[in-house]
Amino acid sequence: MAESPVVQRVRELVLPIVADLGLDLYDVEQRGGTLRITVDTLPGSPAGIELDQLALATRLISRELDHTDPVPGRYTLEVTSPGVERRLRTPAHFQREIGKTVAVRLSDVEAAERRVDGVLVAADDTTATIRVGGDPASERVIELASIDRARTVFEWDAQPKPGGKKKSGKEPS
């Protein structure tokens, strides 16, 4: 999917700002009157983006876009993080999330298995390989062009409930 000239120009303007902050430009989207710029920590970072980093990025990006005015007409600027369940739209998104659980919906509504859930084990510029179940023989190679929607799936660890000790029925003496 080719980017519009406006999105390309915004990407060119924002990339140096984000890089100077030690962050990664995850995505740039324009939908209607909204320009959404998604930033994240660099791939492999142990933690996610902090709120103060996001606030600083927002101020600097807003100032640059006000100065250069690359977007015709009125628009709303959103600078955000990708969140724990990230949309996967580009080959770089898929490549960054190798090893994570993903949920994919294919464009072909007639496909026998339109939904594919599993661990993303490989990705290149045109395909993603997903292991469905634990068996390496169950890997499925999917053309990125055939994907309607994809996202990572956050898996919650089971945490014990606070004060969740079982009572023995005996009263302390």
CYANA upper distance limits for C-alpha pairs under 8 A (distance plus 0.5 A):
  3 GLU  CA      7 VAL  CA      6.57
  3 GLU  CA      8 GLN  CA      6.68
  4 SER  CA      8 GLN  CA      6.72
  5 PRO  CA      9 ARG  CA      6.62
  6 VAL  CA     10 VAL  CA      6.65
  6 VAL  CA     70 PRO  CA      7.00
  6 VAL  CA     71 VAL  CA      6.68
  7 VAL  CA     11 ARG  CA      6.53
  7 VAL  CA     28 VAL  CA      7.03
  7 VAL  CA     29 GLU  CA      7.22
  7 VAL  CA     30 GLN  CA      7.29
  8 GLN  CA     12 GLU  CA      6.77
  9 ARG  CA     13 LEU  CA      6.79
  9 ARG  CA     70 PRO  CA      7.25
 10 VAL  CA     14 VAL  CA      6.49
 10 VAL  CA     28 VAL  CA      8.23
 10 VAL  CA     65 LEU  CA      8.30
 10 VAL  CA     70 PRO  CA      7.12
 10 VAL  CA     71 VAL  CA      8.47
 11 ARG  CA     15 LEU  CA      6.30
 11 ARG  CA     28 VAL  CA      7.08
 12 GLU  CA     16 PRO  CA      8.07
 13 LEU  CA     17 ILE  CA      8.02
 13 LEU  CA     64 GLU  CA      7.96
 13 LEU  CA     65 LEU  CA      8.36
 14 VAL  CA     18 VAL  CA      6.72
 14 VAL  CA     25 LEU  CA      8.39
 14 VAL  CA     61 ILE  CA      6.82
 14 VAL  CA     64 GLU  CA      8.45
 15 LEU  CA     19 ALA  CA      6.55
 15 LEU  CA     25 LEU  CA      6.84
 16 PRO  CA     20 ASP  CA      6.50
 17 ILE  CA     21 LEU  CA      7.01
 17 ILE  CA     57 ALA  CA      8.05
 17 ILE  CA     60 LEU  CA      7.68
 17 ILE  CA     61 ILE  CA      7.57
 18 VAL  CA     22 GLY  CA      7.07
 18 VAL  CA     23 LEU  CA      5.80
 18 VAL  CA     24 ASP  CA      6.79
 18 VAL  CA     25 LEU  CA      6.80
 18 VAL  CA     39 VAL  CA      7.98
 18 VAL  CA     57 ALA  CA      7.33
 19 ALA  CA     23 LEU  CA      5.94
 19 ALA  CA     24 ASP  CA      6.96
 19 ALA  CA     25 LEU  CA      8.27
 21 LEU  CA     53 GLN  CA      8.39
 21 LEU  CA     57 ALA  CA      8.05
 22 GLY  CA     41 THR  CA      7.86
 22 GLY  CA     42 LEU  CA      7.67
 23 LEU  CA     39 VAL  CA      7.21
 23 LEU  CA     40 ASP  CA      6.27
 23 LEU  CA     41 THR  CA      5.32
 23 LEU  CA     42 LEU  CA      5.96
 24 ASP  CA     39 VAL  CA      6.13
 24 ASP  CA     40 ASP  CA      5.63
 24 ASP  CA     41 THR  CA      6.12
 24 ASP  CA     42 LEU  CA      5.62
 24 ASP  CA     43 PRO  CA      8.15
 25 LEU  CA     37 ILE  CA      8.20
 25 LEU  CA     38 THR  CA      6.84
 25 LEU  CA     39 VAL  CA      5.24
 25 LEU  CA     40 ASP  CA      7.06
 26 TYR  CA     37 ILE  CA      8.32
 26 TYR  CA     38 THR  CA      5.80
 26 TYR  CA     39 VAL  CA      5.60
 26 TYR  CA     40 ASP  CA      6.70
 26 TYR  CA     82 PRO  CA      8.00
 26 TYR  CA     93 HIS  CA      8.15
 27 ASP  CA     36 ARG  CA      8.43
 27 ASP  CA     37 ILE  CA      6.41
 27 ASP  CA     38 THR  CA      5.46
 27 ASP  CA     39 VAL  CA      7.50
 28 VAL  CA     35 LEU  CA      7.91
 28 VAL  CA     36 ARG  CA      6.29
 28 VAL  CA     37 ILE  CA      5.12
 28 VAL  CA     38 THR  CA      6.78
 29 GLU  CA     35 LEU  CA      6.40
 29 GLU  CA     36 ARG  CA      5.66
 29 GLU  CA     37 ILE  CA      7.07
 30 GLN  CA     34 THR  CA      6.25
 30 GLN  CA     35 LEU  CA      5.02
 30 GLN  CA     36 ARG  CA      6.72
 31 ARG  CA     35 LEU  CA      7.09
 33 GLY  CA     74 ARG  CA      7.33
 33 GLY  CA     75 TYR  CA      5.07
 33 GLY  CA     76 THR  CA      6.58
 34 THR  CA     75 TYR  CA      5.91
 34 THR  CA     76 THR  CA      5.20
 34 THR  CA     77 LEU  CA      6.56
 34 THR  CA     78 GLU  CA      7.67
 35 LEU  CA     75 TYR  CA      7.16
 35 LEU  CA     76 THR  CA      6.52
 35 LEU  CA     77 LEU  CA      5.48
 35 LEU  CA     78 GLU  CA      6.61
 36 ARG  CA     77 LEU  CA      6.58
 36 ARG  CA     78 GLU  CA      5.14
 36 ARG  CA     79 VAL  CA      6.44
 36 ARG  CA     80 THR  CA      7.84
 37 ILE  CA     77 LEU  CA      8.20
 37 ILE  CA     78 GLU  CA      6.59
 37 ILE  CA     79 VAL  CA      5.30
 37 ILE  CA     80 THR  CA      6.81
 38 THR  CA     79 VAL  CA      6.29
 38 THR  CA     80 THR  CA      5.37
 38 THR  CA     81 SER  CA      5.74
 38 THR  CA     82 PRO  CA      6.56
 39 VAL  CA     54 LEU  CA      8.22
 39 VAL  CA     79 VAL  CA      7.74
 39 VAL  CA     80 THR  CA      6.74
 39 VAL  CA     81 SER  CA      5.74
 39 VAL  CA     82 PRO  CA      7.49
 40 ASP  CA     48 GLY  CA      7.41
 40 ASP  CA     49 ILE  CA      6.15
 40 ASP  CA     81 SER  CA      6.21
 40 ASP  CA     82 PRO  CA      7.31
 41 THR  CA     45 SER  CA      6.72
 41 THR  CA     47 ALA  CA      8.03
 41 THR  CA     48 GLY  CA      6.43
 41 THR  CA     49 ILE  CA      5.92
 43 PRO  CA     96 ARG  CA      7.17
 49 ILE  CA     53 GLN  CA      7.15
 49 ILE  CA     54 LEU  CA      7.54
 49 ILE  CA     81 SER  CA      7.55
 50 GLU  CA     54 LEU  CA      6.93
 51 LEU  CA     55 ALA  CA      6.67
 52 ASP  CA     56 LEU  CA      6.68
 53 GLN  CA     57 ALA  CA      6.62
 54 LEU  CA     58 THR  CA      6.59
 54 LEU  CA     79 VAL  CA      7.75
 54 LEU  CA     80 THR  CA      7.48
 54 LEU  CA     81 SER  CA      8.10
 55 ALA  CA     59 ARG  CA      6.86
 56 LEU  CA     60 LEU  CA      6.78
 57 ALA  CA     61 ILE  CA      6.43
 57 ALA  CA     79 VAL  CA      8.12
 58 THR  CA     62 SER  CA      6.38
 58 THR  CA     79 VAL  CA      6.19
 59 ARG  CA     63 ARG  CA      6.64
 60 LEU  CA     64 GLU  CA      6.77
 61 ILE  CA     65 LEU  CA      6.64
 62 SER  CA     66 ASP  CA      6.53
 62 SER  CA     77 LEU  CA      8.01
 63 ARG  CA     67 HIS  CA      6.67
 64 GLU  CA     68 THR  CA      6.67
 65 LEU  CA     69 ASP  CA      5.74
 65 LEU  CA     70 PRO  CA      7.07
 71 VAL  CA     75 TYR  CA      8.15
 82 PRO  CA     86 ARG  CA      5.84
 82 PRO  CA     87 ARG  CA      7.91
 84 VAL  CA    152 THR  CA      8.18
 84 VAL  CA    153 VAL  CA      8.28
 84 VAL  CA    154 PHE  CA      6.61
 85 GLU  CA    151 ARG  CA      6.69
 85 GLU  CA    152 THR  CA      5.45
 85 GLU  CA    153 VAL  CA      5.91
 85 GLU  CA    154 PHE  CA      6.23
 86 ARG  CA    151 ARG  CA      5.68
 86 ARG  CA    152 THR  CA      5.77
 86 ARG  CA    153 VAL  CA      8.33
 87 ARG  CA    149 ARG  CA      8.24
 87 ARG  CA    150 ALA  CA      6.43
 87 ARG  CA    151 ARG  CA      4.81
 87 ARG  CA    152 THR  CA      7.27
 88 LEU  CA     93 HIS  CA      5.78
 88 LEU  CA     94 PHE  CA      6.60
 88 LEU  CA    149 ARG  CA      8.00
 88 LEU  CA    150 ALA  CA      5.73
 88 LEU  CA    151 ARG  CA      5.68
 88 LEU  CA    152 THR  CA      7.87
 89 ARG  CA     93 HIS  CA      6.89
 89 ARG  CA     94 PHE  CA      8.23
 89 ARG  CA    149 ARG  CA      8.14
 89 ARG  CA    150 ALA  CA      7.65
 90 THR  CA     94 PHE  CA      7.17
 91 PRO  CA     95 GLN  CA      6.67
 91 PRO  CA    123 ALA  CA      7.75
 91 PRO  CA    124 ASP  CA      6.91
 91 PRO  CA    125 ASP  CA      5.65
 91 PRO  CA    126 THR  CA      7.45
 91 PRO  CA    127 THR  CA      8.47
 91 PRO  CA    144 LEU  CA      8.05
 92 ALA  CA     96 ARG  CA      6.51
 92 ALA  CA    125 ASP  CA      8.22
 93 HIS  CA     97 GLU  CA      6.93
 94 PHE  CA     98 ILE  CA      7.12
 94 PHE  CA    120 LEU  CA      8.42
 94 PHE  CA    123 ALA  CA      6.50
 94 PHE  CA    124 ASP  CA      8.42
 94 PHE  CA    128 ALA  CA      7.55
 95 GLN  CA    122 ALA  CA      7.64
 95 GLN  CA    123 ALA  CA      5.69
 95 GLN  CA    124 ASP  CA      7.11
 97 GLU  CA    120 LEU  CA      7.73
 97 GLU  CA    152 THR  CA      8.15
 98 ILE  CA    119 VAL  CA      8.28
 98 ILE  CA    120 LEU  CA      5.62
 98 ILE  CA    121 VAL  CA      5.98
 98 ILE  CA    122 ALA  CA      6.53
 98 ILE  CA    123 ALA  CA      7.73
 99 GLY  CA    119 VAL  CA      6.55
 99 GLY  CA    120 LEU  CA      5.92
 99 GLY  CA    121 VAL  CA      6.10
100 LYS  CA    119 VAL  CA      5.99
100 LYS  CA    120 LEU  CA      6.25
100 LYS  CA    121 VAL  CA      8.48
100 LYS  CA    152 THR  CA      7.25
100 LYS  CA    153 VAL  CA      8.11
101 THR  CA    117 ASP  CA      7.83
101 THR  CA    118 GLY  CA      5.88
101 THR  CA    119 VAL  CA      4.78
101 THR  CA    120 LEU  CA      6.66
101 THR  CA    152 THR  CA      6.32
101 THR  CA    153 VAL  CA      5.92
101 THR  CA    154 PHE  CA      7.98
102 VAL  CA    117 ASP  CA      6.24
102 VAL  CA    118 GLY  CA      6.16
102 VAL  CA    119 VAL  CA      6.49
102 VAL  CA    120 LEU  CA      6.87
102 VAL  CA    150 ALA  CA      7.55
102 VAL  CA    151 ARG  CA      6.15
102 VAL  CA    152 THR  CA      4.76
102 VAL  CA    153 VAL  CA      5.76
103 ALA  CA    115 ARG  CA      7.77
103 ALA  CA    116 VAL  CA      6.50
103 ALA  CA    117 ASP  CA      4.98
103 ALA  CA    118 GLY  CA      7.31
103 ALA  CA    150 ALA  CA      6.18
103 ALA  CA    151 ARG  CA      6.08
103 ALA  CA    152 THR  CA      6.78
103 ALA  CA    153 VAL  CA      7.04
104 VAL  CA    115 ARG  CA      6.15
104 VAL  CA    116 VAL  CA      5.59
104 VAL  CA    117 ASP  CA      6.65
104 VAL  CA    147 ILE  CA      7.46
104 VAL  CA    148 ASP  CA      8.25
104 VAL  CA    149 ARG  CA      6.43
104 VAL  CA    150 ALA  CA      4.83
104 VAL  CA    151 ARG  CA      7.20
105 ARG  CA    114 ARG  CA      6.25
105 ARG  CA    115 ARG  CA      5.10
105 ARG  CA    116 VAL  CA      6.96
105 ARG  CA    147 ILE  CA      6.59
105 ARG  CA    148 ASP  CA      6.11
105 ARG  CA    149 ARG  CA      5.71
105 ARG  CA    150 ALA  CA      6.72
106 LEU  CA    111 ALA  CA      8.34
106 LEU  CA    114 ARG  CA      5.65
106 LEU  CA    115 ARG  CA      6.84
106 LEU  CA    116 VAL  CA      8.48
106 LEU  CA    146 SER  CA      6.29
106 LEU  CA    147 ILE  CA      4.89
106 LEU  CA    148 ASP  CA      5.48
106 LEU  CA    149 ARG  CA      7.40
107 SER  CA    114 ARG  CA      8.12
107 SER  CA    146 SER  CA      6.08
107 SER  CA    147 ILE  CA      5.89
107 SER  CA    148 ASP  CA      4.97
107 SER  CA    149 ARG  CA      8.41
108 ASP  CA    114 ARG  CA      7.39
108 ASP  CA    146 SER  CA      7.75
109 VAL  CA    114 ARG  CA      7.11
110 GLU  CA    114 ARG  CA      8.15
116 VAL  CA    130 ILE  CA      8.44
116 VAL  CA    132 VAL  CA      7.96
117 ASP  CA    130 ILE  CA      8.13
117 ASP  CA    132 VAL  CA      6.82
118 GLY  CA    130 ILE  CA      6.26
118 GLY  CA    131 ARG  CA      5.84
118 GLY  CA    132 VAL  CA      5.04
118 GLY  CA    133 GLY  CA      6.95
119 VAL  CA    130 ILE  CA      5.89
119 VAL  CA    131 ARG  CA      5.65
119 VAL  CA    132 VAL  CA      7.24
120 LEU  CA    128 ALA  CA      7.59
120 LEU  CA    129 THR  CA      6.42
120 LEU  CA    130 ILE  CA      4.98
120 LEU  CA    131 ARG  CA      6.93
121 VAL  CA    128 ALA  CA      8.32
121 VAL  CA    129 THR  CA      6.14
121 VAL  CA    130 ILE  CA      6.17
121 VAL  CA    131 ARG  CA      7.03
122 ALA  CA    128 ALA  CA      6.31
122 ALA  CA    129 THR  CA      5.48
122 ALA  CA    130 ILE  CA      7.74
123 ALA  CA    127 THR  CA      6.18
123 ALA  CA    128 ALA  CA      4.76
123 ALA  CA    129 THR  CA      6.59
124 ASP  CA    128 ALA  CA      7.09
126 THR  CA    143 GLU  CA      6.38
126 THR  CA    144 LEU  CA      5.94
126 THR  CA    145 ALA  CA      7.78
127 THR  CA    141 VAL  CA      7.00
127 THR  CA    142 ILE  CA      5.94
127 THR  CA    143 GLU  CA      4.94
127 THR  CA    144 LEU  CA      5.59
128 ALA  CA    141 VAL  CA      6.21
128 ALA  CA    142 ILE  CA      5.80
128 ALA  CA    143 GLU  CA      7.06
128 ALA  CA    144 LEU  CA      7.05
129 THR  CA    139 GLU  CA      6.87
129 THR  CA    140 ARG  CA      5.97
129 THR  CA    141 VAL  CA      4.83
129 THR  CA    142 ILE  CA      6.72
130 ILE  CA    139 GLU  CA      5.89
130 ILE  CA    140 ARG  CA      5.73
130 ILE  CA    141 VAL  CA      6.97
130 ILE  CA    142 ILE  CA      8.30
131 ARG  CA    135 ASP  CA      7.76
131 ARG  CA    136 PRO  CA      6.95
131 ARG  CA    138 SER  CA      6.19
131 ARG  CA    139 GLU  CA      4.64
131 ARG  CA    140 ARG  CA      6.79
132 VAL  CA    138 SER  CA      6.06
132 VAL  CA    139 GLU  CA      6.56
132 VAL  CA    140 ARG  CA      7.81
133 GLY  CA    138 SER  CA      7.31
134 GLY  CA    138 SER  CA      8.15
135 ASP  CA    139 GLU  CA      8.24
142 ILE  CA    146 SER  CA      7.73
142 ILE  CA    147 ILE  CA      8.35
143 GLU  CA    147 ILE  CA      7.63
160 PRO  CA    164 GLY  CA      7.07
